[in-house]
């Protein structure tokens, strides 16, 4: 193995910023222990202290408050402590630092050596997967997102949830976690009963008219229901009509004939809707590892098993009417307020106990939801279950986390990312109506109008807690006003530079042959600092469940590259400097490529 191969191996899963911070902490800890050992500082437990990248790096690349934090511990002035620490600092000759200084009242500033920055360029240039780390060390995480009701087409909120969930899974994966992307199909319970009823009424209308069978208000009103009922009528004719004729509305909806019609329609329509969900999400470049059917929880007995377990643990009790009640508030209080319920006088009060199994023996949706999350955390053994929900579900968070505690798990292992609404805009005005369904913008509508690259990038531009005004005019632009175009153009520009240099006979010699310590110009250093931060940015995006910070990072990286290219000549530069600058270009190219491919966005080589 050559020296370069050994060096290159160190750049696999390499996080230079974190490595420098860790080394700074280790040096300062060693200095404090040495100062205490010889009596310069009194023996004491090392205080908690900060080692960080300061906002302004002109006074040092890394700063620490150890001397200030230790003033009470060591009962000395911070400046005296800082001087003592520097006097006992281990040699930095073989470290990543070139010097250490004390500033002001006792700040300790560490300056990174040029060899460290050169190593960043080497790592970014030589490692095609630069940015990937083993921070998560293979911990199993489940990310469940979209999980749209299969009773109708997906709407705009699903477009945002899809991008957010998929990009969150991506940054977790790049941070070393073992990630499973999951879609929960609600194919049981009241929603499916409502779906079947809506379809059945629309089917009867096909033959008897809307006056004979008016659609109840509680049913689904969308045009997609009419289409599915019409298709079923074409295939089956009027064979279900006679058995339903002549009955009052109440008798009809309670009849065996209507139940048979509902079942037949659900059996026909539900698989078609689920297939449409998979098709549309696939078009949106989302590929799930697991499509989990709620119905399997009921069929396997898992729902009632969870209810029995809660009864055993005292979290549930049987009411006088035979219903099984769950002591929701008792367990949810730790996590905040649960959903409130309306009282008879119209006011709201916090729900106390909730029904898990109705008096008729049918479990509620909440019971199935507890069983589903129990399946994730206990049965399948995920370290974390992460759900991406709309902000309107905020009241459900505390009750679900509390339910995990109630059943003997840890509610902290369930994390919920709440996502705010999307406002679709055109010409500065809200766009409200769907051309297809007449009442909501669907994911299909959106992807017919907006390039998928733009949709995925723009929906992930803001953290989940921020509302989005999605600008249709911006999304279709092919200029620098469109952020994804701006980033793609930076990548294409680097590809063009490399090809142009090759056409002029200048080949990149390879990372092992360059001297990146020659890169000292301010715009070069700005770019290198950004490259050094890239792996840690992915780690932070994963830890904070905020993949949007990577969008913002890569926009800044593209901007820094354009400034560098404007300030630093490549063509005609001194050959050694030229090679170092080519290495820097390739490092930036790799980073941009990795962000875009991580988020399933096209990476053009020319534009």
PyMOL commands that set and color helices and strands:
alter all, ss='L'
color gray80, all
select helices_A, chain A and resi 3-10+16-37+57-59+66-69+71-74+78-87+114-126+156-174+190-208+223-236+241-244+249-254+256-283+294-299+302-312+328-335+365-379+391-406+411-413+443-449+452-459+472-475+483-503+511-513+516-518+522-543+548-567+575-598
alter helices_A, ss='H'
color red, helices_A
select strands_A, chain A and resi 51-52+62-64+97-103+107-112+140-144+178-185+290-293+316-318+324-326+340-342+348-350+354-357+384-390+414-419+422-426+429-430+468-471
alter strands_A, ss='S'
color yellow, strands_A
deselect
rebuild
show_as cartoon
